[in-house]
Amino acid sequence: MRKYFLGNHRYMSYFGLGVLFLLFFAEIKYASPYAASWDQVDFALALDRYDLLAMQPHFPGYPYFILGGMLVHAFVENPAKALSIFNVFMLWSASIPMFLLAKKYGAKEVAWLITVLIQSASYVVLISSQPMSEGTALSVLWWYVWAVERAREHKTWRSHLLALFFFGLLLGIRLSYVPFVVALFFLWYEDWKEHRSLHRLFGFVLVATAFQLVWVMGVALTEGSISGFLKLALSFTNGHFQEWGGTVSSDDGSLWQRMIRFLFYNVIWVGIANRSVVLLVLYGWMFISSVRSINRFPRLFLAAACAYALWALFAQNIDKPRHIIPLVHFALFYVSFHYLARNESPYRRLFISGVVIVQLVVGIAHIREQALQLPATYQLAYDLQKKDESFVLYTWEEARVLDYLGVAFPYQEALNFSFFLQHRANYQHAKIYLTDHVVQGFRAQGVPLAGHLRKIKTYYSSTLADPVYGNITLYEWID
C-alpha cells in the first residue's frame, strides 16, 4: 500500500477524481426538488418571473445566480431542482482553483487529496444541494481567491482584471460575501508598494466599481428606476439589521452567548463535523497533529477569512449555520494542508482518505434524506389540504411556502397577537390552527396562552437542512 497507492501520485489522483465523480453523481441525483423555506421560494419563483418588488427573489436580486438557474430550468422543469443542480455544477468547477491553490502553496503531491477533502465536506454538500445561492457563491469565491493569488504572482493588469471580474461576479451572486474585498485591499497595497502609482490604483478601483455596476444597474432597471431600487434596498437593509435578520442588533442573547454558539455550534459542530461525533473526533485529531506545522499561507487569505467571520458573527442570522460555509471550506483547506505538510508520511494520506470516505457516506446520506423526505412545511400543507372541516391556519414564514404550493385552504401570516384577535373574528365558526412559531411569537410578546392551546401534530424533517422550520408543531386555538 505504501509503495503502490499512498506513495504513488498517479494513484492518489485516481482516488481523488473517483471521489469527485461519485460525489457529483450523488449530488445531481439527490439535488433538492423542494422550495421549503421563504428564501428558497423567493429564488424558485424568480426563474419564471424576476420581480424584486414581489420578492422574486428578495433584495439584492442575485442576478447571476438566477440567470444560471434559468439556463438549467430550460432543461429541468422543477425550478427548485434547477437551482440545486446549477449549484452542484458550479461547486464542482471549484475543484480546479482548489487544486491549483493547493499546488501553489506547496502541496503538489497531495493536491487532489486536499481538494476532495474540501469538496466532500458533508454540511457544505447538503447546503449546496438546496435551491439557495450559497453553493454557487462558494464556487466563485474559490475562483476569486485563486485569481487574487494569480495577480499577486504575475502583477499584470490582465491578472488584476481577472480578480476584479470574479469579485464582481461574486457580489452579483451573494452580496453578503462583500467582506472578502479585504483580499483586494491587500493586493492593491502590495501593488502600491511596488509601483507607487496613484493612476494605477485609481484604475483598479474604477474597474472594480464598473464590474459591480454591471449587475447593480441591471437589477435596478428591472425595477423601473434607480430611486425605486434604492428605496427597496433601504427597506430590506433596515429589516435585516433591525427586525427579522437575526443579526447581533436584533438578538436578545448576550454577545458572549452568540460567540460561543457561532464558533462551537455553527462552525465546528454543524459546519465541520456535520453533527457527527466521528467527524468531530477525526478533525480534532487532524488539528492537534498539525498545530506545529509551519504556516505558509499568505496573510490576505487569513485576513479575508477573519473579515468574513466577523461579518457572519455580527451581521448574519445566528440561527442559520449555512452562512458559515466559506469558513468551513477555508478551515478544512488550512488544516488539511498543514496536516499533510510532512509528505513523506503515507499514513497521514491514509488518514485523510479515511476522513474523505466518512464524509462521503455522511454527506450522501443527508442529501438523500433531504431529496426523498418531504420537508415539514410540505407535510403541513398536504396534511391540512386533506381536511374537509372549516378552518384557518395562522403561520409565520410558512405562509410563503403555502403560497408557492398554491394550497386551497385559508391561511394568514400572524406576527402579533392583536392582529390575530382581529383577523380570527372573521372565522367565528371555523377551527383556528396555529404553528409553533406563531405560538412562540405570542409568548415573546407576553401573551398568556395557558388553556388556549391544544397540540395537534408535529411534522418532522431534517433540522440540519432547515434548522428553523425543519420541525413544525401544529396547535388548535381553544377559547
TIDO-367683 format. One record per residue (C-alpha): z, x, y; residue number from 1. Coordinates in steps of 0.1 Angstrom, whole numbers. Layout:
<site z="Z" x="X" y="Y" resi="NUM"/>
...
This chain:
<site z="0" x="0" y="0" resi="1"/>
<site z="9" x="28" y="24" resi="2"/>
<site z="-25" x="45" y="19" resi="3"/>
<site z="-48" x="16" y="12" resi="4"/>
<site z="-35" x="-10" y="36" resi="5"/>
<site z="-8" x="-2" y="60" resi="6"/>
<site z="-22" x="32" y="69" resi="7"/>
<site z="-58" x="21" y="70" resi="8"/>
<site z="-70" x="10" y="104" resi="9"/>
<site z="-100" x="-9" y="89" resi="10"/>
<site z="-79" x="-30" y="66" resi="11"/>
<site z="-54" x="-38" y="94" resi="12"/>
<site z="-84" x="-50" y="114" resi="13"/>
<site z="-95" x="-72" y="85" resi="14"/>
<site z="-60" x="-86" y="83" resi="15"/>
<site z="-59" x="-94" y="120" resi="16"/>
<site z="-93" x="-110" y="120" resi="17"/>
<site z="-84" x="-131" y="89" resi="18"/>
<site z="-53" x="-144" y="105" resi="19"/>
<site z="-71" x="-153" y="138" resi="20"/>
<site z="-98" x="-172" y="120" resi="21"/>
<site z="-73" x="-191" y="98" resi="22"/>
<site z="-53" x="-199" y="129" resi="23"/>
<site z="-84" x="-210" y="148" resi="24"/>
<site z="-94" x="-233" y="119" resi="25"/>
<site z="-60" x="-249" y="117" resi="26"/>
<site z="-58" x="-254" y="155" resi="27"/>
<site z="-92" x="-271" y="156" resi="28"/>
<site z="-83" x="-293" y="126" resi="29"/>
<site z="-49" x="-303" y="140" resi="30"/>
<site z="-58" x="-305" y="177" resi="31"/>
<site z="-37" x="-333" y="190" resi="32"/>
<site z="-56" x="-366" y="194" resi="33"/>
<site z="-28" x="-383" y="214" resi="34"/>
<site z="-21" x="-386" y="251" resi="35"/>
<site z="16" x="-391" y="245" resi="36"/>
<site z="31" x="-383" y="279" resi="37"/>
<site z="25" x="-391" y="316" resi="38"/>
<site z="8" x="-357" y="323" resi="39"/>
<site z="-14" x="-359" y="291" resi="40"/>
<site z="-26" x="-394" y="301" resi="41"/>
<site z="-35" x="-381" y="336" resi="42"/>
<site z="-57" x="-354" y="320" resi="43"/>
<site z="-73" x="-376" y="294" resi="44"/>
<site z="-82" x="-403" y="319" resi="45"/>
<site z="-98" x="-377" y="342" resi="46"/>
<site z="-125" x="-370" y="316" resi="47"/>
<site z="-140" x="-405" y="322" resi="48"/>
<site z="-132" x="-408" y="359" resi="49"/>
<site z="-120" x="-380" y="381" resi="50"/>
<site z="-97" x="-395" y="408" resi="51"/>
<site z="-66" x="-378" y="422" resi="52"/>
<site z="-55" x="-409" y="441" resi="53"/>
<site z="-53" x="-427" y="407" resi="54"/>
<site z="-36" x="-396" y="392" resi="55"/>
<site z="-66" x="-389" y="370" resi="56"/>
<site z="-54" x="-362" y="370" resi="57"/>
<site z="-24" x="-356" y="393" resi="58"/>
<site z="-25" x="-331" y="421" resi="59"/>
<site z="-38" x="-304" y="424" resi="60"/>
<site z="-66" x="-316" y="403" resi="61"/>
<site z="-70" x="-288" y="377" resi="62"/>
<site z="-108" x="-289" y="382" resi="63"/>
<site z="-118" x="-261" y="359" resi="64"/>
<site z="-97" x="-274" y="330" resi="65"/>
<site z="-111" x="-309" y="334" resi="66"/>
<site z="-146" x="-295" y="336" resi="67"/>
<site z="-141" x="-277" y="303" resi="68"/>
<site z="-127" x="-308" y="288" resi="69"/>
<site z="-157" x="-328" y="299" resi="70"/>
<site z="-180" x="-303" y="282" resi="71"/>
<site z="-162" x="-307" y="249" resi="72"/>
<site z="-159" x="-345" y="255" resi="73"/>
<site z="-197" x="-347" y="252" resi="74"/>
<site z="-193" x="-339" y="215" resi="75"/>
<site z="-157" x="-352" y="208" resi="76"/>
<site z="-152" x="-389" y="216" resi="77"/>
<site z="-114" x="-388" y="219" resi="78"/>
<site z="-106" x="-374" y="254" resi="79"/>
<site z="-72" x="-361" y="244" resi="80"/>
<site z="-86" x="-343" y="214" resi="81"/>
<site z="-114" x="-329" y="235" resi="82"/>
<site z="-90" x="-313" y="259" resi="83"/>
<site z="-69" x="-300" y="230" resi="84"/>
<site z="-100" x="-284" y="214" resi="85"/>
<site z="-110" x="-268" y="247" resi="86"/>
<site z="-76" x="-252" y="249" resi="87"/>
<site z="-80" x="-238" y="214" resi="88"/>
<site z="-114" x="-222" y="222" resi="89"/>
<site z="-101" x="-207" y="254" resi="90"/>
<site z="-69" x="-193" y="240" resi="91"/>
<site z="-88" x="-178" y="210" resi="92"/>
<site z="-110" x="-160" y="235" resi="93"/>
<site z="-79" x="-143" y="250" resi="94"/>
<site z="-77" x="-122" y="218" resi="95"/>
<site z="-103" x="-99" y="235" resi="96"/>
<site z="-82" x="-89" y="265" resi="97"/>
<site z="-50" x="-88" y="244" resi="98"/>
<site z="-67" x="-63" y="221" resi="99"/>
<site z="-82" x="-43" y="249" resi="100"/>
<site z="-48" x="-41" y="267" resi="101"/>
<site z="-30" x="-30" y="235" resi="102"/>
<site z="-56" x="-2" y="231" resi="103"/>
<site z="-53" x="8" y="267" resi="104"/>
<site z="-16" x="11" y="266" resi="105"/>
<site z="-18" x="34" y="237" resi="106"/>
<site z="-15" x="13" y="206" resi="107"/>
<site z="-50" x="19" y="192" resi="108"/>
<site z="-40" x="19" y="156" resi="109"/>
<site z="-22" x="-14" y="157" resi="110"/>
<site z="-40" x="-33" y="185" resi="111"/>
<site z="-51" x="-60" y="161" resi="112"/>
<site z="-16" x="-64" y="147" resi="113"/>
<site z="-2" x="-69" y="182" resi="114"/>
<site z="-29" x="-93" y="190" resi="115"/>
<site z="-24" x="-116" y="160" resi="116"/>
<site z="14" x="-114" y="165" resi="117"/>
<site z="10" x="-128" y="200" resi="118"/>
<site z="-17" x="-153" y="191" resi="119"/>
<site z="4" x="-167" y="162" resi="120"/>
<site z="34" x="-174" y="184" resi="121"/>
<site z="44" x="-207" y="169" resi="122"/>
<site z="56" x="-226" y="200" resi="123"/>
<site z="26" x="-214" y="221" resi="124"/>
<site z="3" x="-226" y="193" resi="125"/>
<site z="20" x="-260" y="194" resi="126"/>
<site z="18" x="-264" y="232" resi="127"/>
<site z="-18" x="-251" y="233" resi="128"/>
<site z="-30" x="-278" y="208" resi="129"/>
<site z="-20" x="-305" y="232" resi="130"/>
<site z="-42" x="-321" y="260" resi="131"/>
<site z="-24" x="-301" y="287" resi="132"/>
<site z="-37" x="-272" y="308" resi="133"/>
<site z="-12" x="-246" y="295" resi="134"/>
<site z="-34" x="-232" y="268" resi="135"/>
<site z="-64" x="-227" y="290" resi="136"/>
<site z="-44" x="-212" y="318" resi="137"/>
<site z="-27" x="-188" y="295" resi="138"/>
<site z="-61" x="-176" y="283" resi="139"/>
<site z="-74" x="-170" y="318" resi="140"/>
<site z="-41" x="-153" y="326" resi="141"/>
<site z="-48" x="-126" y="299" resi="142"/>
<site z="-83" x="-121" y="312" resi="143"/>
<site z="-68" x="-118" y="348" resi="144"/>
<site z="-43" x="-92" y="337" resi="145"/>
<site z="-70" x="-72" y="319" resi="146"/>
<site z="-92" x="-74" y="350" resi="147"/>
<site z="-64" x="-61" y="372" resi="148"/>
<site z="-58" x="-32" y="349" resi="149"/>
<site z="-96" x="-25" y="348" resi="150"/>
<site z="-97" x="-25" y="386" resi="151"/>
<site z="-68" x="0" y="387" resi="152"/>
<site z="-87" x="23" y="364" resi="153"/>
<site z="-122" x="20" y="379" resi="154"/>
<site z="-113" x="15" y="415" resi="155"/>
<site z="-147" x="0" y="424" resi="156"/>
<site z="-155" x="-31" y="445" resi="157"/>
<site z="-171" x="-47" y="414" resi="158"/>
<site z="-140" x="-43" y="393" resi="159"/>
<site z="-118" x="-57" y="421" resi="160"/>
<site z="-141" x="-87" y="425" resi="161"/>
<site z="-137" x="-95" y="388" resi="162"/>
<site z="-99" x="-96" y="391" resi="163"/>
<site z="-102" x="-119" y="421" resi="164"/>
<site z="-126" x="-141" y="403" resi="165"/>
<site z="-102" x="-146" y="374" resi="166"/>
<site z="-73" x="-153" y="398" resi="167"/>
<site z="-94" x="-180" y="415" resi="168"/>
<site z="-102" x="-194" y="381" resi="169"/>
<site z="-65" x="-192" y="371" resi="170"/>
<site z="-52" x="-212" y="400" resi="171"/>
<site z="-80" x="-238" y="396" resi="172"/>
<site z="-67" x="-244" y="361" resi="173"/>
<site z="-29" x="-242" y="368" resi="174"/>
<site z="-16" x="-238" y="404" resi="175"/>
<site z="19" x="-231" y="392" resi="176"/>
<site z="7" x="-196" y="380" resi="177"/>
<site z="5" x="-185" y="416" resi="178"/>
<site z="34" x="-160" y="412" resi="179"/>
<site z="10" x="-138" y="393" resi="180"/>
<site z="-6" x="-129" y="426" resi="181"/>
<site z="21" x="-101" y="426" resi="182"/>
<site z="-3" x="-82" y="403" resi="183"/>
<site z="-29" x="-83" y="431" resi="184"/>
<site z="-4" x="-71" y="457" resi="185"/>
<site z="4" x="-40" y="435" resi="186"/>
<site z="-33" x="-34" y="430" resi="187"/>
<site z="-40" x="-36" y="467" resi="188"/>
<site z="-11" x="-14" y="476" resi="189"/>
<site z="-24" x="13" y="452" resi="190"/>
<site z="-59" x="9" y="467" resi="191"/>
<site z="-45" x="12" y="502" resi="192"/>
<site z="-27" x="44" y="493" resi="193"/>
<site z="-60" x="59" y="482" resi="194"/>
<site z="-84" x="47" y="508" resi="195"/>
<site z="-62" x="38" y="538" resi="196"/>
<site z="-89" x="13" y="549" resi="197"/>
<site z="-80" x="-20" y="566" resi="198"/>
<site z="-115" x="-32" y="564" resi="199"/>
<site z="-115" x="-28" y="526" resi="200"/>
<site z="-81" x="-45" y="523" resi="201"/>
<site z="-92" x="-74" y="545" resi="202"/>
<site z="-124" x="-77" y="524" resi="203"/>
<site z="-103" x="-82" y="493" resi="204"/>
<site z="-81" x="-109" y="509" resi="205"/>
<site z="-112" x="-126" y="523" resi="206"/>
<site z="-129" x="-127" y="489" resi="207"/>
<site z="-97" x="-138" y="472" resi="208"/>
<site z="-94" x="-167" y="497" resi="209"/>
<site z="-131" x="-176" y="491" resi="210"/>
<site z="-126" x="-179" y="453" resi="211"/>
<site z="-96" x="-202" y="459" resi="212"/>
<site z="-116" x="-223" y="484" resi="213"/>
<site z="-143" x="-230" y="459" resi="214"/>
<site z="-121" x="-252" y="438" resi="215"/>
<site z="-99" x="-265" y="466" resi="216"/>
<site z="-128" x="-277" y="487" resi="217"/>
<site z="-144" x="-292" y="456" resi="218"/>
<site z="-113" x="-312" y="448" resi="219"/>
<site z="-109" x="-322" y="484" resi="220"/>
<site z="-144" x="-335" y="487" resi="221"/>
<site z="-138" x="-358" y="457" resi="222"/>
<site z="-110" x="-374" y="477" resi="223"/>
<site z="-134" x="-381" y="506" resi="224"/>
<site z="-118" x="-358" y="532" resi="225"/>
<site z="-96" x="-327" y="538" resi="226"/>
<site z="-69" x="-348" y="555" resi="227"/>
<site z="-66" x="-371" y="526" resi="228"/>
<site z="-63" x="-342" y="502" resi="229"/>
<site z="-36" x="-326" y="524" resi="230"/>
<site z="-16" x="-359" y="525" resi="231"/>
<site z="-18" x="-361" y="488" resi="232"/>
<site z="-7" x="-325" y="484" resi="233"/>
<site z="23" x="-330" y="507" resi="234"/>
<site z="33" x="-362" y="489" resi="235"/>
<site z="31" x="-345" y="455" resi="236"/>
<site z="49" x="-314" y="466" resi="237"/>
<site z="78" x="-334" y="481" resi="238"/>
<site z="82" x="-354" y="449" resi="239"/>
<site z="80" x="-323" y="427" resi="240"/>
<site z="106" x="-303" y="445" resi="241"/>
<site z="129" x="-331" y="457" resi="242"/>
<site z="128" x="-360" y="433" resi="243"/>
<site z="112" x="-360" y="398" resi="244"/>
<site z="101" x="-324" y="393" resi="245"/>
<site z="132" x="-311" y="376" resi="246"/>
<site z="134" x="-282" y="399" resi="247"/>
<site z="167" x="-265" y="410" resi="248"/>
<site z="168" x="-287" y="441" resi="249"/>
<site z="169" x="-319" y="420" resi="250"/>
<site z="191" x="-305" y="392" resi="251"/>
<site z="227" x="-318" y="391" resi="252"/>
<site z="239" x="-289" y="370" resi="253"/>
<site z="251" x="-256" y="383" resi="254"/>
<site z="228" x="-226" y="388" resi="255"/>
<site z="246" x="-207" y="360" resi="256"/>
<site z="241" x="-235" y="335" resi="257"/>
<site z="204" x="-236" y="345" resi="258"/>
<site z="200" x="-199" y="340" resi="259"/>
<site z="217" x="-200" y="306" resi="260"/>
<site z="195" x="-229" y="294" resi="261"/>
<site z="164" x="-212" y="308" resi="262"/>
<site z="169" x="-178" y="291" resi="263"/>
<site z="187" x="-186" y="259" resi="264"/>
<site z="173" x="-221" y="251" resi="265"/>
<site z="139" x="-223" y="267" resi="266"/>
<site z="127" x="-187" y="264" resi="267"/>
<site z="144" x="-174" y="233" resi="268"/>
<site z="154" x="-203" y="211" resi="269"/>
<site z="124" x="-225" y="217" resi="270"/>
<site z="97" x="-203" y="231" resi="271"/>
<site z="101" x="-172" y="210" resi="272"/>
<site z="119" x="-185" y="179" resi="273"/>
<site z="104" x="-220" y="179" resi="274"/>
<site z="138" x="-233" y="169" resi="275"/>
<site z="136" x="-213" y="137" resi="276"/>
<site z="166" x="-192" y="126" resi="277"/>
<site z="143" x="-169" y="106" resi="278"/>
<site z="121" x="-161" y="135" resi="279"/>
<site z="152" x="-156" y="157" resi="280"/>
<site z="166" x="-130" y="133" resi="281"/>
<site z="132" x="-112" y="129" resi="282"/>
<site z="126" x="-109" y="166" resi="283"/>
<site z="162" x="-99" y="172" resi="284"/>
<site z="158" x="-70" y="148" resi="285"/>
<site z="125" x="-60" y="165" resi="286"/>
<site z="142" x="-60" y="199" resi="287"/>
<site z="171" x="-39" y="187" resi="288"/>
<site z="148" x="-15" y="169" resi="289"/>
<site z="126" x="-9" y="200" resi="290"/>
<site z="151" x="-6" y="228" resi="291"/>
<site z="150" x="32" y="227" resi="292"/>
<site z="112" x="34" y="228" resi="293"/>
<site z="95" x="48" y="259" resi="294"/>
<site z="83" x="23" y="285" resi="295"/>
<site z="46" x="29" y="290" resi="296"/>
<site z="39" x="-3" y="308" resi="297"/>
<site z="27" x="-3" y="345" resi="298"/>
<site z="51" x="-18" y="370" resi="299"/>
<site z="27" x="-45" y="381" resi="300"/>
<site z="27" x="-60" y="346" resi="301"/>
<site z="65" x="-64" y="346" resi="302"/>
<site z="67" x="-73" y="382" resi="303"/>
<site z="43" x="-102" y="378" resi="304"/>
<site z="62" x="-115" y="347" resi="305"/>
<site z="95" x="-113" y="367" resi="306"/>
<site z="80" x="-132" y="396" resi="307"/>
<site z="68" x="-159" y="373" resi="308"/>
<site z="102" x="-160" y="356" resi="309"/>
<site z="119" x="-167" y="389" resi="310"/>
<site z="94" x="-194" y="397" resi="311"/>
<site z="98" x="-211" y="363" resi="312"/>
<site z="136" x="-209" y="367" resi="313"/>
<site z="138" x="-224" y="402" resi="314"/>
<site z="106" x="-244" y="407" resi="315"/>
<site z="97" x="-259" y="373" resi="316"/>
<site z="112" x="-286" y="352" resi="317"/>
<site z="140" x="-271" y="331" resi="318"/>
<site z="138" x="-299" y="306" resi="319"/>
<site z="102" x="-289" y="296" resi="320"/>
<site z="102" x="-255" y="279" resi="321"/>
<site z="64" x="-254" y="279" resi="322"/>
<site z="65" x="-238" y="314" resi="323"/>
<site z="77" x="-206" y="300" resi="324"/>
<site z="48" x="-198" y="276" resi="325"/>
<site z="34" x="-170" y="297" resi="326"/>
<site z="68" x="-153" y="294" resi="327"/>
<site z="67" x="-158" y="256" resi="328"/>
<site z="34" x="-140" y="253" resi="329"/>
<site z="43" x="-112" y="276" resi="330"/>
<site z="77" x="-107" y="258" resi="331"/>
<site z="60" x="-105" y="224" resi="332"/>
<site z="34" x="-81" y="237" resi="333"/>
<site z="61" x="-59" y="252" resi="334"/>
<site z="85" x="-59" y="223" resi="335"/>
<site z="58" x="-55" y="196" resi="336"/>
<site z="42" x="-27" y="215" resi="337"/>
<site z="74" x="-8" y="217" resi="338"/>
<site z="84" x="-16" y="181" resi="339"/>
<site z="52" x="-1" y="169" resi="340"/>
<site z="53" x="29" y="192" resi="341"/>
<site z="60" x="51" y="161" resi="342"/>
<site z="26" x="46" y="145" resi="343"/>
<site z="35" x="69" y="116" resi="344"/>
<site z="58" x="43" y="101" resi="345"/>
<site z="39" x="19" y="78" resi="346"/>
<site z="70" x="-1" y="71" resi="347"/>
<site z="70" x="-13" y="107" resi="348"/>
<site z="35" x="-26" y="103" resi="349"/>
<site z="46" x="-43" y="71" resi="350"/>
<site z="75" x="-59" y="90" resi="351"/>
<site z="51" x="-71" y="118" resi="352"/>
<site z="27" x="-85" y="92" resi="353"/>
<site z="56" x="-105" y="77" resi="354"/>
<site z="65" x="-119" y="111" resi="355"/>
<site z="29" x="-129" y="116" resi="356"/>
<site z="28" x="-148" y="83" resi="357"/>
<site z="61" x="-166" y="91" resi="358"/>
<site z="48" x="-176" y="125" resi="359"/>
<site z="16" x="-188" y="110" resi="360"/>
<site z="34" x="-210" y="85" resi="361"/>
<site z="58" x="-224" y="110" resi="362"/>
<site z="32" x="-229" y="137" resi="363"/>
<site z="7" x="-247" y="114" resi="364"/>
<site z="34" x="-269" y="101" resi="365"/>
<site z="43" x="-280" y="136" resi="366"/>
<site z="7" x="-287" y="148" resi="367"/>
<site z="0" x="-306" y="116" resi="368"/>
<site z="31" x="-328" y="122" resi="369"/>
<site z="20" x="-333" y="158" resi="370"/>
<site z="-15" x="-344" y="148" resi="371"/>
<site z="-6" x="-366" y="119" resi="372"/>
<site z="26" x="-383" y="131" resi="373"/>
<site z="24" x="-410" y="158" resi="374"/>
<site z="42" x="-400" y="190" resi="375"/>
<site z="73" x="-420" y="198" resi="376"/>
<site z="55" x="-436" y="228" resi="377"/>
<site z="27" x="-448" y="205" resi="378"/>
<site z="52" x="-461" y="179" resi="379"/>
<site z="69" x="-481" y="206" resi="380"/>
<site z="37" x="-496" y="219" resi="381"/>
<site z="23" x="-505" y="184" resi="382"/>
<site z="56" x="-520" y="172" resi="383"/>
<site z="60" x="-543" y="203" resi="384"/>
<site z="23" x="-552" y="201" resi="385"/>
<site z="31" x="-569" y="168" resi="386"/>
<site z="58" x="-592" y="182" resi="387"/>
<site z="50" x="-629" y="187" resi="388"/>
<site z="80" x="-637" y="208" resi="389"/>
<site z="81" x="-638" y="246" resi="390"/>
<site z="95" x="-606" y="260" resi="391"/>
<site z="91" x="-580" y="288" resi="392"/>
<site z="97" x="-543" y="284" resi="393"/>
<site z="112" x="-521" y="312" resi="394"/>
<site z="104" x="-483" y="309" resi="395"/>
<site z="102" x="-451" y="329" resi="396"/>
<site z="73" x="-427" y="322" resi="397"/>
<site z="64" x="-445" y="290" resi="398"/>
<site z="46" x="-471" y="312" resi="399"/>
<site z="18" x="-446" y="318" resi="400"/>
<site z="11" x="-443" y="281" resi="401"/>
<site z="12" x="-481" y="277" resi="402"/>
<site z="-14" x="-482" y="305" resi="403"/>
<site z="-36" x="-457" y="285" resi="404"/>
<site z="-32" x="-477" y="253" resi="405"/>
<site z="-40" x="-510" y="270" resi="406"/>
<site z="-12" x="-530" y="254" resi="407"/>
<site z="-13" x="-567" y="258" resi="408"/>
<site z="24" x="-574" y="263" resi="409"/>
<site z="41" x="-574" y="298" resi="410"/>
<site z="59" x="-542" y="308" resi="411"/>
<site z="72" x="-527" y="341" resi="412"/>
<site z="84" x="-494" y="353" resi="413"/>
<site z="121" x="-498" y="364" resi="414"/>
<site z="135" x="-468" y="383" resi="415"/>
<site z="165" x="-485" y="399" resi="416"/>
<site z="188" x="-513" y="389" resi="417"/>
<site z="183" x="-536" y="420" resi="418"/>
<site z="145" x="-537" y="412" resi="419"/>
<site z="153" x="-546" y="376" resi="420"/>
<site z="175" x="-575" y="386" resi="421"/>
<site z="149" x="-589" y="409" resi="422"/>
<site z="120" x="-585" y="385" resi="423"/>
<site z="137" x="-599" y="354" resi="424"/>
<site z="142" x="-631" y="373" resi="425"/>
<site z="105" x="-638" y="366" resi="426"/>
<site z="113" x="-638" y="328" resi="427"/>
<site z="141" x="-663" y="325" resi="428"/>
<site z="131" x="-675" y="290" resi="429"/>
<site z="120" x="-641" y="276" resi="430"/>
<site z="138" x="-613" y="259" resi="431"/>
<site z="144" x="-583" y="280" resi="432"/>
<site z="138" x="-549" y="264" resi="433"/>
<site z="147" x="-515" y="280" resi="434"/>
<site z="140" x="-480" y="268" resi="435"/>
<site z="169" x="-454" y="267" resi="436"/>
<site z="155" x="-436" y="298" resi="437"/>
<site z="159" x="-468" y="318" resi="438"/>
<site z="194" x="-472" y="305" resi="439"/>
<site z="203" x="-435" y="313" resi="440"/>
<site z="189" x="-440" y="348" resi="441"/>
<site z="210" x="-471" y="354" resi="442"/>
<site z="241" x="-453" y="342" resi="443"/>
<site z="233" x="-424" y="366" resi="444"/>
<site z="233" x="-450" y="394" resi="445"/>
<site z="268" x="-460" y="385" resi="446"/>
<site z="258" x="-494" y="369" resi="447"/>
<site z="284" x="-507" y="343" resi="448"/>
<site z="264" x="-516" y="312" resi="449"/>
<site z="292" x="-524" y="287" resi="450"/>
<site z="284" x="-556" y="269" resi="451"/>
<site z="249" x="-558" y="282" resi="452"/>
<site z="230" x="-537" y="256" resi="453"/>
<site z="221" x="-542" y="220" resi="454"/>
<site z="204" x="-513" y="202" resi="455"/>
<site z="172" x="-525" y="185" resi="456"/>
<site z="155" x="-494" y="171" resi="457"/>
<site z="149" x="-456" y="176" resi="458"/>
<site z="114" x="-442" y="174" resi="459"/>
<site z="113" x="-406" y="162" resi="460"/>
<site z="86" x="-379" y="167" resi="461"/>
<site z="87" x="-342" y="175" resi="462"/>
<site z="111" x="-333" y="203" resi="463"/>
<site z="96" x="-298" y="201" resi="464"/>
<site z="62" x="-311" y="211" resi="465"/>
<site z="77" x="-335" y="237" resi="466"/>
<site z="114" x="-328" y="245" resi="467"/>
<site z="117" x="-357" y="269" resi="468"/>
<site z="100" x="-386" y="251" resi="469"/>
<site z="99" x="-372" y="216" resi="470"/>
<site z="125" x="-398" y="206" resi="471"/>
<site z="128" x="-432" y="223" resi="472"/>
<site z="155" x="-459" y="217" resi="473"/>
<site z="148" x="-495" y="224" resi="474"/>
<site z="176" x="-518" y="237" resi="475"/>
<site z="178" x="-555" y="244" resi="476"/>
<site z="195" x="-567" y="276" resi="477"/>
<site z="221" x="-593" y="270" resi="478"/>
<site z="237" x="-614" y="298" resi="479"/>
